[in-house]
Structures are given as C-alpha cells and as structure tokens.
Amino acid sequence: MTTAIDKPLLESAWDTVRPVVRWTPLLRSDYVDSLIGARVFLKAESLQLAGSFKMRGACFRVSRLSQTDRGRGVVAFSSGNFAQALAHAGRLAGVPVTIVMPCDAPQRKMELTRRAGATVVLTDHGKRNREEVANARAREIAEEEGRAFLHPFDDPWVVAGQSTLMREVQLDAEREGVRFDCILCPVGGGGLIAGTALAEKYFGQGAEVIAVEPEACDDMCRSLISHRREQNVGNPPTICDAMQAFTPGAIPFEAAAHLVSRGITVDDETVRSAMRLAFEEFKIVLEPSGAIALAAAMRHREAFANRTIALLCCGGSVSVEDLLRLTGKPTLAS
C-alpha cells in the first residue's frame, strides 16, 4: 500500500471521523499531579464509542472502502478492541464484518464484538504468537470468501484515523493555554503512536512523544533502539492483552522511527495500581492496556518531574469481574 500519511490525509481523517466519534475529555487531578510531581492531563479515551481509540481508525478505514468491498464485506483479526470498533463501524456503514479472534481473547470483548453485529471466528494458536495465527486465518478467509482484508494497525488509513485522538488533545490544550512537554502513548501494533506522532508533527508544538509498553512485550522499545522491527517470541505474559502484538507494523514503524523519541516499559503490578488510581481519582474504568500510560508516569515519575504531560489512556473494555480481580491489591499510590 503506497498511500502517504501526510497532512492532507490527516485533515481528511479529521473531517470524516470527527462527526462520528465522541470527543473524549482531558481530565485533571491535583492528587495525581502531586503523586507524579508533574502537571498531568489524562485523555479519557475509555469513554469512546466501542470502548477505545480503535473506533477512530475503523471509521476512517471503512469510509475508504470501494462500493464492491462494501458489498462483499470485510475481515480482520483482533484480540478485541479493533474487533469491537470495526463491528460498530461496519454496522453504521452497512458493511458485513468478520473478525478472527484468538481463543484466549477476553470473553467480554468477544461478546461485545458479536453484539455489535460481527461474525466471530476463533483461532487456537498453541505456543505460536496468537496475533500471527489470527492474522493468517483472517487472510485465508478474505481469499476464500472474496472479502476485503483490513489490518488493525498496519494501514495508512487506520493510522490517519487514530491521529484524530491527538488532534482533540491539542485543541483542548490550546483552549486551556497548555503546552505539553511530552506525550505518553501506549503501543500495541503501533497505529496509535504513529498517528499521535504525525499529528504532533503537523499540528502540534513539538512535544516529545514516548512509547509505553509492558515489560514482557517491548518490541517497539527494542525497535526504536535497533532501528529495525523487532519481534516478540511466543505469547509473553502480561495483563495488557491488547498489547501483545507480534511486531510493530511496518507502516506505523516508519513514522515512529523518525518521530518517537524513545520507549519505556511498565510492569503489570504498576498497571494494576494505575487502573485503581484511575477509578478512584478520575472516576473512570480503564482496561490494563488503557491504563499503561498512567502506570508509566507513576513508575518513572522522576523522569517527568515538573513537566506538563499528556497520558493517552486508550481503552476501557474490561468486565466488572476482571476489573475487580485486577485491582484487588492495594495501589502503589496508597
């Protein structure tokens, strides 16, 4: 795919996506500021339609389908968040959607994907990387059934759609007279951080963009150091189920390699504490992957002392049972 992710494409994504998705708020807490020692702005994207930022990329990608592809339907792979988003976007546009999901994806995400109208196909990956197996099966279905294959992050239109999250952050900050020193962005396959970095390049004020990953799935962090796309082996254990990508997407990494300053990692226990802190202080529910930017600010607080930071808290698709199970231990902030 040769589509350039340039300023006009990002502007087109904004015009297309803005009327469809929710404008999610930037939240503040004096306590969190004092805890981290910084001026903290939390982007509550967990309140987005379908529960995550993925709705943005899915909507823009579906808007670019040909009439033929709209009629035949689309197929994609996802552990849950893109699955829900594409199911919603397809329903809004009248496009049939099939999603291939790993058999160990969260049950709640499977249920919500089906509820949104998509057909769900499960894969058993064994010891192989679950994304790699689901990706291969989705491509097989596309070939067998004549459907359009849509990649959840390695796609210029998806990346452009995800950039609209940062555009909202920038416009809210401008209205409040805020200038960010840095932006902490979660990374799975790289679609969000690529869109964020590109939005900051074309519309921002030069804030540092930092990639945040679980310790067990640090392929983007390693890739930024080696200047090539590194891979995760097997299925590294982490509670951040939405961040178990096999390797950064080629298209997102091309942007990230030039525009993302560095990467940092976070342990699962701090993610649990961040989920609890978000609930107690901001009154929002975050899934583990959605809480990892807040967790990074908590764990690496000395690196952000006296700075103004934006935390992209990208999703809240978690069941009540899992929320209670994951946040049952005392928070590190207590």
KEFI-858726 format. One record per atom (N, C-alpha, C): x, y, z; residue in one letter. Coordinates in steps of 0.02 Angstrom, whole numbers, padded with zeros to 5 digits, always signed. Atoms other than C-alpha are relative to their C-alpha. Layout:
BEGIN
XYZA/...
//
This chain:
BEGIN
+00043-00060+00000M/+00000+00000+00000M/+00044+00062+00000M/-00045-00056+00010T/+00077+00165-00055T/-00029+00067+00023T/+00030-00062-00022T/-00041+00293+00020T/+00045+00035+00051T/-00043-00038-00045A/+00063+00430+00103A/-00041+00026+00058A/+00035-00027-00059I/+00015+00477+00280I/+00026+00071+00010I/-00023-00069-00001D/+00035+00663+00252D/-00053+00044+00033D/+00046-00047-00033K/-00051+00818+00320K/-00069-00001-00031K/+00068+00003+00029P/-00195+00814+00193P/-00039-00063+00020P/+00036+00060-00020L/-00235+00634+00239L/-00023+00005+00072L/+00021-00010-00069L/-00238+00677+00424L/-00058+00049+00004L/+00056-00047+00001E/-00352+00825+00386E/-00063-00033-00025E/+00058+00037+00025S/-00466+00711+00286S/-00028-00046+00053S/+00023+00044-00054A/-00472+00588+00431A/-00038+00040+00052A/+00034-00042-00049W/-00519+00729+00549W/-00070+00018-00023W/+00065-00019+00027D/-00660+00787+00436D/-00049-00058-00001D/+00043+00059+00005T/-00726+00609+00418T/-00018-00028+00068T/+00010+00033-00064V/-00706+00544+00594V/-00033+00044+00052V/+00024-00045-00052R/-00747+00698+00697R/-00076-00002+00010R/+00073+00001-00011P/-00938+00693+00665P/-00026-00067+00027P/+00024+00067-00017V/-00946+00507+00706V/+00017-00020+00072V/-00023+00024-00066V/-00846+00481+00867V/-00014+00052+00054V/+00005-00046-00057R/-00856+00558+01040R/+00064+00039+00008R/-00057-00040-00020W/-00742+00700+01089W/+00011-00015+00074W/-00010+00022-00069T/-00671+00623+01247T/+00040+00052+00039T/-00028-00056-00039P/-00615+00734+01391P/+00072-00009+00021P/-00064-00001-00035L/-00446+00783+01462L/-00015+00011+00074L/+00016-00002-00071L/-00454+00751+01650L/+00060+00021+00041L/-00053-00023-00046R/-00355+00828+01793R/-00014-00024+00070R/+00005+00018-00071S/-00322+00780+01973S/+00058+00031+00037S/-00053-00029-00040D/-00224+00882+02100D/+00041-00054+00035D/-00035+00054-00034Y/-00183+00722+02192Y/+00049-00036-00046Y/-00044+00034+00048V/-00113+00637+02037V/+00059+00045-00018V/-00055-00047+00012D/-00011+00793+01999D/+00052-00005+00055D/-00047+00002-00057S/+00065+00786+02174S/+00034-00068+00004S/-00029+00067-00002L/+00092+00598+02163L/+00057-00008-00050L/-00050+00008+00053I/+00189+00608+02000I/+00051+00057+00000I/-00045-00057-00001G/+00265+00779+02030G/+00001+00037-00066G/+00005-00031+00066A/+00205+00844+01862A/-00071+00027-00009A/+00067-00023+00019R/+00059+00932+01781R/-00028-00051-00050R/+00023+00059+00036V/-00041+00784+01715V/-00069+00011-00031V/+00064-00002+00036F/-00179+00781+01584F/-00015-00070-00027F/+00018+00069+00019L/-00267+00614+01559L/-00054+00001-00053L/+00049+00005+00054K/-00356+00584+01393K/-00042-00062+00011K/+00043+00055-00020A/-00504+00476+01441A/-00034-00033-00060A/+00026+00031+00060E/-00523+00380+01279E/-00038-00065+00015E/+00041+00057-00021S/-00601+00237+01378S/-00074+00016-00008S/+00070-00021+00009L/-00762+00338+01356L/-00021+00002-00073L/+00014-00001+00071Q/-00753+00321+01167Q/-00052-00053-00019Q/+00044+00050+00027L/-00884+00228+01066L/+00039-00065-00011L/-00032+00066+00004A/-00843+00041+01067A/+00056-00008+00050A/-00045+00009-00057G/-00732+00072+01218G/+00073+00017-00010G/-00071-00015+00009S/-00568+00126+01139S/+00011+00045-00061S/-00019-00042+00056F/-00475+00236+01015F/-00007-00035-00067F/+00004+00038+00063K/-00490+00098+00886K/-00060+00020-00043K/+00058-00022+00038M/-00659+00169+00836M/+00020+00052-00052M/-00021-00053+00046R/-00569+00313+00753R/+00030-00028-00064R/-00031+00030+00059G/-00460+00210+00637G/-00048-00043-00039G/+00048+00043+00034A/-00600+00087+00599A/-00049+00041-00042A/+00047-00042+00037C/-00720+00225+00548C/+00031+00029-00064C/-00031-00030+00059F/-00596+00308+00431F/+00016-00054-00052F/-00017+00054+00048R/-00541+00142+00355R/-00062-00023-00037R/+00062+00022+00032V/-00720+00089+00320V/-00024+00053-00050V/+00021-00054+00045S/-00755+00259+00242S/+00037-00002-00067S/-00041+00003+00060R/-00618+00222+00113R/-00011-00064-00041R/+00014+00061+00037L/-00690+00055+00055L/-00034+00017-00067L/+00035-00006+00064S/-00744+00038-00126S/-00071-00028+00008S/+00068+00027-00003Q/-00926+00000-00162Q/+00000-00076-00005Q/-00005+00073+00005T/-00876-00176-00212T/+00018-00031+00066T/-00021+00027-00065D/-00787-00206-00047D/-00055+00008+00053D/+00055-00009-00047R/-00934-00134+00049R/-00052-00055-00007R/+00050+00052+00012G/-01049-00260-00031G/+00024-00069+00020G/-00027+00066-00016R/-00934-00409-00007R/+00015-00009+00074R/-00016+00003-00071G/-00890-00366+00172G/+00074-00002+00012G/-00070-00004-00019V/-00727-00358+00267V/+00016-00052+00053V/-00024+00046-00051V/-00623-00472+00377V/+00063+00029+00030V/-00060-00025-00035A/-00493-00426+00508A/+00015-00047+00058A/-00017+00037-00061F/-00403-00502+00656F/+00010+00049+00057F/-00006-00044-00058S/-00403-00431+00831S/-00011-00040+00063S/+00012+00031-00065S/-00392-00481+01013S/-00059+00032+00035S/+00060-00027-00030G/-00539-00369+01049G/-00019+00072-00014G/+00020-00070+00006N/-00531-00179+01034N/-00014+00020-00073N/+00014-00014+00070F/-00516-00164+00845F/-00060-00041-00023F/+00058+00042+00017A/-00642-00306+00834A/-00065+00037+00015A/+00061-00037-00019Q/-00773-00205+00928Q/-00009+00062-00043Q/+00004-00062+00039A/-00730-00045+00835A/-00022-00013-00071A/+00017+00014+00070L/-00739-00122+00662L/-00072-00026-00005L/+00069+00023-00001A/-00901-00211+00707A/-00048+00059+00002A/+00042-00060-00005H/-00977-00043+00757H/+00002+00041-00064H/-00007-00040+00061A/-00907+00049+00607A/-00034-00034-00059A/+00033+00037+00053G/-00967-00088+00490G/-00076+00005+00005G/+00072-00005-00009R/-01141-00084+00564R/-00026+00069-00020R/+00020-00067+00019L/-01150+00105+00544L/-00001+00010-00075L/-00006-00009+00072A/-01097+00091+00362A/-00036-00054-00040A/+00034+00053+00035G/-01197-00064+00320G/+00047-00050-00034G/-00051+00044+00027V/-01040-00168+00289V/+00005-00063+00043V/-00008+00062-00039P/-01035-00353+00342P/+00072-00008+00025P/-00066+00004-00031V/-00890-00386+00461V/+00010-00070+00030V/-00022+00061-00032T/-00800-00547+00508T/+00065+00015+00036T/-00059-00011-00040I/-00671-00543+00647I/+00029-00066+00023I/-00036+00058-00025V/-00542-00677+00684V/+00032+00020+00066V/-00025-00016-00067M/-00501-00678+00870M/+00035-00061+00030M/-00031+00055-00036P/-00381-00784+00974P/-00049-00031+00050P/+00047+00033-00045C/-00473-00913+01078C/+00007+00023+00072C/-00010-00023-00069D/-00398-00838+01236D/-00009+00076+00006D/+00017-00070-00007A/-00455-00660+01199A/-00052+00007+00056A/+00048-00008-00053P/-00560-00587+01341P/-00071-00015-00023P/+00068+00018+00018Q/-00736-00659+01339Q/-00044+00062-00009Q/+00041-00060+00005R/-00810-00487+01366R/+00008+00033-00068R/-00012-00030+00065K/-00728-00423+01206K/-00032-00041-00055K/+00034+00043+00049M/-00793-00573+01109M/-00075+00015+00000M/+00072-00012-00006E/-00969-00543+01174E/-00020+00067-00031E/+00017-00066+00025L/-00967-00358+01132L/+00009+00004-00076L/-00010+00001+00073T/-00900-00392+00957T/-00059-00033-00034T/+00060+00033+00028R/-01042-00514+00922R/-00061+00044+00008R/+00059-00043-00013R/-01168-00395+01000R/-00003+00057-00051R/-00002-00054+00049A/-01110-00260+00878A/-00016-00024-00071A/+00022+00025+00064G/-01157-00374+00734G/+00051-00037-00042G/-00052+00034+00039A/-00993-00454+00679A/-00004-00075+00009A/-00011+00072-00005T/-00963-00637+00643T/+00069-00011+00030T/-00064+00011-00034V/-00825-00700+00759V/+00024-00071-00015V/-00033+00064+00012V/-00706-00840+00709V/+00059-00005+00048V/-00052+00008-00050L/-00591-00908+00845L/+00057-00043-00026L/-00059+00039+00018T/-00414-00974+00821T/+00034-00026+00063T/-00039+00031-00054D/-00313-01091+00932D/+00073+00003-00021D/-00069-00013+00022H/-00132-01034+00924H/+00052-00044+00032H/-00050+00041-00033G/-00049-01157+01042G/+00057+00042+00027G/-00058-00037-00023K/+00128-01096+01077K/+00021+00055-00049K/-00016-00053+00048R/+00133-00985+00922R/-00029+00066+00022R/+00027-00066-00016N/+00104-00798+00935N/-00072+00005-00024N/+00072+00002+00016R/-00084-00776+00939R/-00018+00049-00055R/+00015-00047+00053E/-00084-00622+00829E/+00021-00027-00068E/-00025+00028+00062E/+00019-00709+00696E/-00049-00052-00028E/+00047+00052+00021V/-00104-00856+00691V/-00066+00030-00023V/+00064-00032+00018A/-00260-00746+00688A/+00007+00039-00065A/-00013-00037+00061N/-00184-00637+00552N/-00003-00047-00060N/-00001+00048+00056A/-00151-00789+00441A/-00070-00026-00015A/+00068+00026+00012R/-00328-00856+00465R/-00045+00053-00032R/+00040-00054+00029A/-00406-00687+00426A/+00015+00008-00075A/-00019-00006+00070R/-00309-00678+00263R/-00027-00059-00041R/+00029+00059+00033E/-00366-00855+00219E/-00074+00011-00014E/+00072-00012+00009I/-00548-00806+00246I/-00012+00053-00054I/+00007-00052+00052A/-00525-00649+00140A/+00007-00030-00069A/-00011+00032+00065E/-00459-00757-00002E/-00056-00048-00017E/+00052+00050+00012E/-00589-00895+00017E/-00068+00031-00015E/+00067-00028+00004E/-00740-00780+00033E/-00003+00065-00041E/-00001-00060+00041G/-00686-00633-00075G/-00013+00064+00039G/+00010-00060-00042R/-00690-00510+00069R/+00064+00043+00000R/-00058-00044-00007A/-00576-00360+00093A/+00033-00012+00068A/-00037+00009-00062F/-00441-00391+00222F/+00021+00069+00026F/-00019-00064-00031L/-00418-00244+00342L/+00047-00014+00058L/-00048+00009-00054H/-00264-00237+00453H/-00016+00048+00056H/+00020-00044-00056P/-00297-00167+00628P/+00047+00058+00014P/-00046-00056-00013F/-00142-00056+00630F/+00050+00013-00056F/-00050-00010+00053D/-00027-00082+00480D/-00034+00023-00064D/+00042-00026+00053D/-00132+00026+00366D/+00000+00077+00005D/-00005-00073-00005P/-00111+00212+00322P/-00065+00034+00019P/+00064-00031-00017W/-00297+00250+00335W/-00019-00012+00073W/+00011+00012-00072V/-00308+00168+00506V/+00044+00047+00041V/-00045-00046-00036V/-00156+00267+00565V/-00027+00071-00002V/+00027-00068+00007A/-00232+00428+00498A/-00062+00009+00044A/+00059-00004-00044G/-00395+00390+00589G/+00020+00006+00073G/-00021-00004-00071Q/-00303+00363+00753Q/+00029+00068+00017Q/-00029-00066-00014S/-00220+00533+00735S/-00051+00049+00028S/+00051-00047-00023T/-00386+00616+00775T/-00003+00004+00076T/-00003-00004-00073L/-00363+00572+00959L/+00046+00056+00021L/-00048-00052-00019M/-00209+00682+00970M/-00023+00069-00022M/+00027-00064+00022R/-00295+00819+00871R/-00047+00029+00054R/+00044-00022-00054E/-00427+00827+01008E/+00040+00025+00060E/-00042-00020-00055V/-00293+00834+01142V/+00031+00069-00014V/-00032-00064+00018Q/-00205+00976+01050Q/-00049+00058+00004Q/+00049-00054+00001L/-00363+01078+01027L/-00025+00017+00070L/+00020-00013-00069D/-00417+01057+01209D/+00056+00036+00037D/-00057-00033-00033A/-00242+01106+01267A/+00005+00073-00023A/-00003-00068+00026E/-00244+01258+01154E/-00052+00045+00033E/+00052-00039-00032R/-00408+01315+01228R/+00017+00017+00073R/-00018-00011-00070E/-00336+01298+01404E/+00068+00034+00008E/-00065-00032-00003G/-00171+01381+01359G/+00055-00045+00026G/-00048+00049-00025V/-00073+01222+01394V/+00048-00020-00057V/-00050+00025+00048R/+00088+01169+01307R/+00033-00061+00031R/-00027+00063-00027F/+00143+00989+01331F/+00075-00006-00012F/-00071+00019+00007D/+00322+00938+01362D/+00006-00069-00031D/-00004+00068+00027C/+00287+00756+01323C/-00068-00033+00000C/+00061+00039+00008I/+00152+00633+01273I/+00017-00073+00010I/-00011+00071-00012L/+00148+00456+01342L/-00054-00039-00036L/+00047+00035+00044C/+00068+00340+01215C/+00009-00075+00004C/-00004+00073+00001P/+00028+00154+01231P/+00015-00027-00070P/-00017+00031+00065V/+00094+00040+01094V/-00017-00074+00001V/+00012+00070+00014G/+00024-00124+01032G/+00034-00014-00067G/-00029+00007+00067G/+00048-00134+00844G/+00031+00064-00026G/-00031-00063+00019G/+00093+00050+00830G/-00045+00050-00034G/+00044-00046+00036G/-00059+00129+00747G/-00013+00064+00037G/+00014-00060-00039L/-00097+00249+00889L/+00061+00044+00006L/-00059-00043-00009I/+00081+00307+00919I/+00022+00031-00066I/-00016-00029+00065A/+00110+00332+00733A/-00047+00059-00014A/+00048-00054+00010G/-00050+00436+00720G/+00014+00058+00046G/-00015-00052-00049T/-00003+00531+00878T/+00062+00040-00021T/-00062-00034+00020A/+00173+00570+00818A/-00009+00042-00062A/+00013-00038+00061L/+00112+00625+00647L/-00043+00062+00015L/+00041-00058-00019A/-00022+00737+00725A/+00043+00053+00035A/-00043-00047-00034E/+00110+00815+00836E/+00048+00034-00050E/-00044-00029+00051K/+00224+00840+00685K/-00036+00055-00039K/+00034-00047+00045Y/+00093+00928+00579Y/-00041+00054+00035Y/+00046-00047-00032F/-00018+01014+00707F/+00021+00019+00071F/-00018-00011-00069G/+00074+01014+00874G/+00053+00053+00010G/-00050-00051-00019Q/+00205+01117+00964Q/+00066-00032+00020Q/-00065+00030-00010G/+00349+00996+00969G/+00008-00040+00064G/-00005+00042-00060A/+00307+00888+01121A/+00037-00065-00016A/-00034+00065+00006E/+00413+00733+01148E/-00053-00055+00002E/+00047+00057+00002V/+00316+00575+01101V/+00038-00062+00024V/-00033+00056-00032I/+00361+00425+01210I/-00044-00062-00005I/+00036+00064+00005A/+00310+00244+01177A/-00001-00034+00068A/+00006+00037-00063V/+00245+00144+01325V/-00024-00071-00014V/+00017+00070+00011E/+00240-00046+01328E/+00007-00040+00065E/-00012+00045-00057P/+00227-00190+01453P/+00072-00027-00004P/-00068+00027+00000E/+00395-00260+01506E/+00006-00063-00043E/-00003+00064+00035A/+00352-00427+01427A/-00009+00007-00076A/+00014-00010+00072C/+00303-00353+01257C/+00029+00067-00022C/-00033-00064+00012D/+00431-00218+01222D/+00030+00004-00070D/-00028+00002+00068D/+00453-00243+01034D/+00010+00069-00029D/-00011-00068+00026M/+00430-00058+00993M/+00060+00033+00035M/-00057-00029-00036C/+00553-00005+01128C/+00065-00025-00030C/-00061+00029+00029R/+00683-00125+01059R/+00010+00022-00072R/-00004-00020+00070S/+00642-00075+00881S/+00027+00071-00007S/-00024-00069+00002L/+00673+00110+00917L/+00075+00004+00013L/-00072+00002-00014I/+00845+00064+00983I/+00039-00030-00058I/-00037+00036+00053S/+00895-00057+00845S/-00012+00029-00070S/+00019-00030+00065H/+00812+00044+00704H/-00025-00052-00050H/+00032+00051+00042R/+00727-00113+00638R/-00056-00031+00041R/+00059+00027-00034R/+00565-00202+00680R/+00018-00065+00036R/-00014+00058-00041E/+00598-00321+00824E/-00064-00039+00012E/+00058+00043-00010Q/+00483-00466+00867Q/-00005-00024+00072Q/+00011+00035-00062N/+00405-00540+01022N/-00002-00075-00014N/-00002+00072+00009V/+00431-00727+01044V/-00059-00031+00037V/+00056+00034-00031G/+00276-00832+01076G/-00052+00049+00024G/+00051-00043-00030N/+00146-00751+01190N/+00023+00021+00069N/-00027-00022-00064P/+00238-00656+01326P/-00056+00016+00050P/+00053-00010-00049P/+00137-00650+01488P/-00006+00073+00022P/+00016-00067-00025T/+00056-00483+01528T/-00075+00006+00006T/+00072-00012-00006I/-00113-00425+01587I/-00025+00048-00054I/+00019-00047+00053C/-00111-00298+01443C/-00014-00039-00064C/+00015+00045+00055D/-00198-00414+01320D/-00002+00034-00068D/+00004-00036+00064A/-00219-00279+01187A/+00069+00022-00025A/-00067-00023+00018M/-00030-00251+01180M/+00048-00058-00014M/-00041+00059+00013Q/+00031-00424+01130Q/+00014-00009-00075Q/-00015+00003+00071A/+00075-00381+00951A/+00063-00041-00012A/-00058+00040+00019F/+00198-00494+00861F/+00061+00044-00015F/-00053-00047+00018T/+00299-00347+00794T/-00034+00066-00020T/+00031-00062+00023P/+00267-00162+00757P/-00018-00005-00074P/+00018-00002+00070G/+00175-00135+00594G/+00052+00039-00040G/-00051-00033+00042A/+00288-00083+00450A/-00017+00074-00011A/+00021-00069+00013I/+00186+00074+00412I/+00005+00043+00063I/-00009-00040-00062P/+00174+00134+00594P/+00073+00010+00019P/-00069-00007-00021F/+00357+00098+00625F/+00039+00050-00042F/-00033-00049+00043E/+00411+00202+00477E/-00009+00071+00028E/+00012-00065-00031A/+00330+00352+00562A/+00033+00004+00069A/-00026-00001-00068A/+00381+00305+00739A/+00076+00006+00002A/-00073+00001+00000A/+00563+00277+00694A/+00029+00071-00007A/-00024-00068+00011H/+00579+00460+00643H/-00027+00051+00050H/+00035-00051-00039L/+00459+00546+00763L/-00008-00016+00074L/+00007+00019-00070V/+00455+00448+00927V/+00069+00002+00033V/-00067-00011-00029S/+00597+00495+01044S/+00028-00062+00033S/-00025+00057-00036R/+00608+00337+01149R/-00058-00042+00026R/+00051+00043-00029G/+00515+00196+01234G/+00015-00015+00072G/-00008+00021-00069I/+00486+00149+01416I/-00048-00058+00013I/+00041+00057-00016T/+00414-00008+01494T/-00028+00004+00071T/+00034+00000-00065V/+00300-00044+01641V/-00016-00072+00019V/+00017+00066-00026D/+00273-00197+01750D/-00076-00004+00011D/+00072+00011-00008D/+00099-00273+01770D/-00026+00025+00067D/+00024-00022-00066E/+00088-00231+01955E/-00014+00075+00001E/+00012-00072+00003T/+00104-00045+01919T/-00062+00015-00043T/+00060-00008+00040V/-00029-00062+01784V/-00063-00011+00042V/+00057+00013-00045R/-00147-00137+01913R/-00012+00061+00045R/+00007-00059-00043S/-00113+00011+02028S/-00027+00060-00039S/+00025-00055+00042A/-00144+00133+01885A/-00075-00008-00014A/+00072+00012+00010M/-00313+00052+01849M/-00040+00022+00061M/+00035-00019-00062R/-00361+00076+02030R/+00002+00075+00011R/-00007-00073-00009L/-00295+00254+02036L/-00048+00037-00047L/+00045-00031+00048A/-00394+00298+01879A/-00072-00002+00024A/+00068+00007-00026F/-00553+00232+01958F/-00012+00045+00060F/+00009-00038-00062E/-00526+00317+02125E/+00005+00076-00011E/-00014-00072+00007E/-00461+00486+02065E/-00035+00033-00059E/+00032-00028+00059F/-00535+00510+01891F/-00070-00027-00012F/+00066+00030+00006K/-00691+00402+01912K/-00012-00031-00069K/+00006+00035+00064I/-00657+00306+01751I/+00027-00071+00006I/-00022+00069+00003V/-00634+00122+01712V/+00048-00008-00059V/-00049+00013+00053L/-00477+00076+01614L/+00018-00074-00001L/-00028+00067+00006E/-00426-00093+01548E/+00075+00005+00009E/-00072-00005-00011P/-00243-00138+01579P/+00037+00039-00054P/-00034-00035+00055S/-00186-00079+01407S/-00017+00074+00000S/+00021-00069-00003G/-00284+00081+01432G/+00031+00039+00057G/-00028-00032-00059A/-00201+00116+01599A/+00076+00006-00002A/-00073+00006-00003I/-00020+00088+01547I/+00036+00067-00005I/-00032-00066+00002A/+00019+00271+01508A/+00001+00031+00069A/+00002-00024-00069L/-00037+00320+01683L/+00050-00039+00043L/-00048+00041-00037A/+00064+00174+01751A/+00072+00022-00013A/-00068-00022+00017A/+00218+00236+01658A/+00018+00064+00037A/-00013-00062-00036A/+00202+00408+01736A/+00011-00014+00074A/-00008+00019-00070M/+00185+00326+01908M/+00068-00032+00012M/-00063+00038-00010R/+00334+00210+01887R/+00061+00042-00013R/-00059-00039+00020H/+00451+00335+01803H/-00009+00073+00019H/+00018-00069-00017R/+00393+00489+01896R/+00059+00048+00002R/-00057-00045-00003E/+00568+00556+01919E/+00018+00028-00068E/-00015-00023+00068A/+00585+00571+01730A/-00047+00056-00023A/+00049-00050+00022F/+00432+00683+01720F/-00011+00055+00051F/+00006-00051-00053A/+00459+00793+01872A/-00003+00070-00030A/+00009-00070+00019N/+00396+00971+01846N/-00014+00011-00075N/+00017-00005+00071R/+00344+00934+01666R/-00076-00001-00009R/+00071+00004+00017T/+00174+00950+01582T/-00009-00058-00048T/+00004+00062+00039I/+00123+00780+01515I/-00072-00019-00017I/+00064+00027+00021A/-00021+00705+01418A/+00004-00076+00002A/+00003+00073-00004L/-00068+00525+01456L/-00058-00024-00043L/+00053+00025+00044L/-00164+00437+01318L/-00025-00066+00029L/+00030+00059-00031C/-00275+00315+01413C/-00053-00026-00048C/+00030+00014+00064C/-00338+00224+01263C/-00059-00047-00001C/+00057+00046+00003G/-00472+00099+01315G/-00024-00022+00068G/+00031+00022-00063G/-00590+00033+01447G/-00042-00062-00008G/+00040+00060+00013S/-00653-00133+01380S/+00021-00055+00048S/-00016+00050-00051V/-00646-00240+01537V/-00064-00016+00038V/+00060+00021-00037S/-00780-00340+01628S/+00007+00021+00073S/-00001-00016-00071V/-00830-00300+01807V/+00041-00052+00038V/-00036+00053-00034E/-00761-00468+01860E/+00076+00008-00008E/-00071-00009+00011D/-00592-00436+01780D/+00027+00064+00033D/-00020-00062-00034L/-00586-00258+01848L/+00013-00013+00074L/-00008+00015-00071L/-00611-00322+02025L/+00060-00046+00012L/-00056+00046-00007R/-00486-00463+02000R/+00067+00035-00008R/-00063-00033+00015L/-00352-00350+01930L/+00017+00056+00048L/-00013-00058-00043T/-00371-00207+02053T/-00010-00017+00073T/+00014+00020-00069G/-00396-00307+02212G/+00055+00014+00049G/-00056-00014-00045K/-00223-00270+02282K/+00005+00075+00014K/-00008-00071-00016P/-00181-00105+02368P/+00040+00036-00054P/-00035-00040+00050T/-00125+00032+02250T/+00069+00022+00025T/-00066-00024-00018L/+00058+00085+02247L/-00002+00072+00025L/+00004-00070-00018A/-00003+00261+02274A/-00026+00010+00072A/+00030-00006-00066S/-00082+00223+02444S/+00053+00006+00054S/
//
